[in-house]
Amino acid sequence: MPASSTSPQPALNVTEPPENPLLTFDLAHAQVVVRRLQEQDVRLLEWHGGPDLRSFYEWQWDQHCIGALCTLVADFNGYPIGQGSIHWQGKPTHPHIPDIQSLRVMDAFRGLGIGSQLLRASERLVLAQGFSKLSLAVGIENPAARRLYERLGYRLAGEPYNDIWHYINAQGERVQIEELVVDLVKVLAE
Ligand SMILES: CC(C)(COP(=O)(O)OP(=O)(O)OC[C@H]1O[C@@H](n2cnc3c(N)ncnc32)[C@H](O)[C@@H]1OP(=O)(O)O)[C@@H](O)C(=O)NCCC(=O)NCCS
């Protein structure tokens, strides 16, 4: 059954239409499919971060292949317009709870329900693997994303902390990213 058939349909007109359009038309049979990452997606995901994040996406593919994480993509017409990765081992603040990381949707497709469906599909997979909780971290300065997660049932779990990660950019330099975040956890089954 398509995921969209059981969930509310978001309004498609999320922004004001441009003034004086030459014509407008609806996309026929537009459908977004949430599926597992495939090798051909690896370069296509560079819409976020460009070649600077290439080594990250290659690492993500390797980790996906060995089963350390499971990356889901939202596929529109064969193109991955959203992604999120379930890290099965969790993270130090919540070990043993699978953790969703790198959740993002391409700018032009935000606010249409795609992020929610990526989370929904992730929750199904996590439950099917026998886990009863799912966590994610959200930036203190990202209240819109936090509001979305709380609406979907994720609840604050712990104090803010500095999340630090590294990647190697296109010039071969090591870049460190730091962000003040809080963890949110959703109980999927009692
Ligand atoms: C957060 C994100 C993954 C949500 O995906 P999405 O497809 O836009 O989400 P949905 O359409 O299912 O839900 C829309 C909700 O997400 C919120 N949201 C958060 N960031 C948003 C953004 N940059 N653009 C549009 N909506 C955003 C909206 O506020 C909306 O909630 P509201 O109705 O209470 O305002 C996506 O907006 C995104 O990629 N943002 C930038 C990267 C990011 O912040 N990732 C999260 C890291 S924890």
The ligand as a Tripos MOL2 file, in Angstrom:
@<TRIPOS>MOLECULE
LIG
   48    50     1     0     0
SMALL
NO_CHARGES

@<TRIPOS>ATOM
      1 C1         13.5360   19.3410    8.8390 C.3       1 LIG1
      2 C2         13.2040   18.6780    7.4890 C.3       1 LIG1
      3 C3         13.9580   17.3550    7.3380 C.3       1 LIG1
      4 C4         11.7000   18.3820    7.4840 C.3       1 LIG1
      5 O1         11.3410   17.8250    6.2460 O.3       1 LIG1
      6 P1         10.0670   18.3940    5.4940 P.3       1 LIG1
      7 O2          9.7890   17.4980    4.3600 O.co2     1 LIG1
      8 O3         10.2450   19.8280    5.2000 O.co2     1 LIG1
      9 O4          8.9910   18.1970    6.6710 O.3       1 LIG1
     10 P2          7.4250   17.9660    6.5630 P.3       1 LIG1
     11 O5          6.9150   18.5920    5.3100 O.co2     1 LIG1
     12 O6          7.1110   16.5550    6.8110 O.co2     1 LIG1
     13 O7          6.9420   18.7770    7.8160 O.3       1 LIG1
     14 C5          6.9030   20.1790    7.7540 C.3       1 LIG1
     15 C6          7.3140   20.7140    9.0670 C.3       1 LIG1
     16 O8          8.7330   20.7240    9.1300 O.3       1 LIG1
     17 C7          9.1480   22.0020    9.5830 C.3       1 LIG1
     18 N1         10.3990   22.4310    8.9760 N.ar      1 LIG1
     19 C8         11.5720   22.4530    9.6060 C.ar      1 LIG1
     20 N2         12.5060   22.9770    8.8360 N.ar      1 LIG1
     21 C9         11.8940   23.3100    7.6730 C.ar      1 LIG1
     22 C10        12.3490   23.9240    6.4690 C.ar      1 LIG1
     23 N3         13.6250   24.3170    6.3350 N.pl3     1 LIG1
     24 N4         11.4590   24.1090    5.4680 N.ar      1 LIG1
     25 C11        10.1560   23.7150    5.5980 C.ar      1 LIG1
     26 N5          9.6820   23.1300    6.7260 N.ar      1 LIG1
     27 C12        10.5560   22.9370    7.7440 C.ar      1 LIG1
     28 C13         8.0530   22.9530    9.1770 C.3       1 LIG1
     29 O9          8.0910   24.0190   10.0960 O.3       1 LIG1
     30 C14         6.8140   22.1320    9.2640 C.3       1 LIG1
     31 O10         6.2630   22.2010   10.5410 O.3       1 LIG1
     32 P3          5.1570   23.2850   10.8830 P.3       1 LIG1
     33 O11         3.9730   22.8920   10.0600 O.co2     1 LIG1
     34 O12         4.9680   23.1290   12.3480 O.co2     1 LIG1
     35 O13         5.7120   24.6060   10.4730 O.co2     1 LIG1
     36 C15        13.5240   19.5970    6.2830 C.3       1 LIG1
     37 O14        12.7590   20.7640    6.3860 O.3       1 LIG1
     38 C16        14.9800   19.9560    6.1360 C.2       1 LIG1
     39 O15        15.7110   19.2820    5.4160 O.2       1 LIG1
     40 N6         15.4320   21.0200    6.8020 N.am      1 LIG1
     41 C17        16.8270   21.4620    6.7220 C.3       1 LIG1
     42 C18        17.7840   20.4730    7.3420 C.3       1 LIG1
     43 C19        17.4060   20.1860    8.7770 C.2       1 LIG1
     44 O16        17.1320   21.1010    9.5430 O.2       1 LIG1
     45 N7         17.3910   18.8780    9.1100 N.am      1 LIG1
     46 C20        17.0130   18.4540   10.4450 C.3       1 LIG1
     47 C21        18.2020   18.1690   11.2800 C.3       1 LIG1
     48 S1         17.6750   17.5740   12.8670 S.3       1 LIG1
@<TRIPOS>BOND
     1     1     2 1
     2     2     3 1
     3     2     4 1
     4     2    36 1
     5     4     5 1
     6     5     6 1
     7     6     7 2
     8     6     8 1
     9     6     9 1
    10     9    10 1
    11    10    11 2
    12    10    12 1
    13    10    13 1
    14    13    14 1
    15    14    15 1
    16    15    16 1
    17    15    30 1
    18    16    17 1
    19    17    18 1
    20    17    28 1
    21    18    19 ar
    22    18    27 ar
    23    19    20 ar
    24    20    21 ar
    25    21    22 ar
    26    21    27 ar
    27    22    23 1
    28    22    24 ar
    29    24    25 ar
    30    25    26 ar
    31    26    27 ar
    32    28    29 1
    33    28    30 1
    34    30    31 1
    35    31    32 1
    36    32    33 2
    37    32    34 1
    38    32    35 1
    39    36    37 1
    40    36    38 1
    41    38    39 2
    42    38    40 1
    43    40    41 1
    44    41    42 1
    45    42    43 1
    46    43    44 2
    47    43    45 1
    48    45    46 1
    49    46    47 1
    50    47    48 1
@<TRIPOS>SUBSTRUCTURE
     1 LIG1         1 GROUP 0 **** ****
